[in-house]
Amino acid sequence: MNANYDPRITPWQIREQDFPQEGSSAEKLEFLLRYAILAPSGHNSQPWKFSVRKDEIQVFADEMRWLRVGDPEQVNLHIAIGCALENLLIAAEHFGYGHQVTYCPRPNQKELVATVKFIPQGQPSPFREPALFRAILNRHTNRKAYEKRLIPKRDLNRIQDCCVEEGIRLHVIDDLDTKRNVNELLIRGHATLIADPAFRRENAYWLGQGLFNIPRLLTRLIQLVIPYLKVNRAVFAVMDTRLVMSAPTLAVLTASVNDRVSQVQVGQVFERVCLTATMLGLCVHPLSGAVDVPELKAQVAKLLPDSDVISQHVFRLGYAEPVKSPAQRRPVGEVLV
Ligand SMILES: Cc1cc2nc3c(=O)[nH]c(=O)nc-3n(C[C@H](O)[C@H](O)[C@H](O)COP(=O)(O)O)c2cc1C
């Protein structure tokens, strides 16, 4: 790794003019990966690996970075890979490439999640507006309490338009009763998860990997304390309620089936939502505590008009002070195989 590489700063400072116009096809595709790795991922686990061929990138799940306790079915892992894939496609279109994605191309090699073939001088997709590209460098998870300000209908429509994949739907929740119900499930989810010592140990480990932008010493202290912490349900009730009820809008991404392809596509839609929101001056914060617990996941779906869907991802949308320091990223060199 370059001695000057600062994981919180360098990855977010990509200079578009550094794209190697005169370089080989592989060098150009490798440049696109700088954008892919800025995608969000549960606990900032960055559970992806890439292999660059002449005109193709293979996208792999990195099972060493899988949260086995918190995400036993690898749903969040595949949503994160979908986010990275979407950034890759948006960057490819920006630099003039068309692309063909094949999901899960080899059923006997389950870590190979997708292959993307790149075609020079391709046509951009109608639903990936060019401005999304710039938003990649400005998108950050915002965990602050949100302002009361409502999101204008036209902006919510633009968020809704991000959802083009078949079987994937975005449900917007802005009525008080449903928000309270989601909040209640989230509180129960967090209480269930944190009661498990293995979950607490896993959390402590990932916290040490730079999940939140908190000083190193404080991170170390939290890491030491978390495994022994018996957190009372009331603590989550206060923290979650403040975040959920401050947000003007909650959203749930659902799928009609629960397979790998749809999980990756939920991630792709989520990343387009995040980038569109960033463009519109909106903040996004995933809240996966309820959907990470199987019984509660089904109950989240029951709150929605089509209750026979699978609720895969819950997040809040709203306005807040911008995030000051971005989350860290591993350099591209570390995610290449
Ligand atoms: C599938 C998924 C689930 C997530 N769940 C949560 C969550 O429950 N709570 C939370 O605060 N952040 C959650 N996040 C956000 C990540 O923690 C965040 O993306 C990561 O720390 C990197 O920070 P960044 O998004 O600001 O780049 C989730 C992200 C993804 C993609």
The ligand as a Gaussian input file, in Angstrom:
#p B3LYP/6-31G(d) Opt

LIG

0 1
 C      -26.842000      -4.186000       3.761000
 C      -26.444000      -3.042000       4.673000
 C      -26.903000      -3.008000       5.987000
 C      -26.557000      -1.946000       6.827000
 N      -27.078000      -1.894000       8.096000
 C      -26.811000      -0.842000       8.896000
 C      -27.407000      -0.720000      10.176000
 O      -28.212000      -1.554000      10.597000
 N      -27.076000       0.353000      10.948000
 C      -26.196000       1.313000      10.516000
 O      -25.955000       2.276000      11.245000
 N      -25.615000       1.235000       9.288000
 C      -25.895000       0.190000       8.473000
 N      -25.351000       0.117000       7.225000
 C      -24.422000       1.175000       6.774000
 C      -22.966000       0.745000       6.920000
 O      -22.602000       0.653000       8.284000
 C      -22.080000       1.723000       6.149000
 O      -22.352000       1.583000       4.787000
 C      -20.589000       1.479000       6.372000
 O      -20.228000       1.726000       7.709000
 C      -19.735000       2.366000       5.462000
 O      -20.031000       3.721000       5.661000
 P      -20.547000       4.641000       4.468000
 O      -21.868000       4.091000       4.002000
 O      -20.696000       5.996000       5.099000
 O      -19.529000       4.639000       3.375000
 C      -25.703000      -0.919000       6.355000
 C      -25.241000      -0.962000       5.015000
 C      -25.627000      -1.992000       4.184000
 C      -25.160000      -2.004000       2.747000

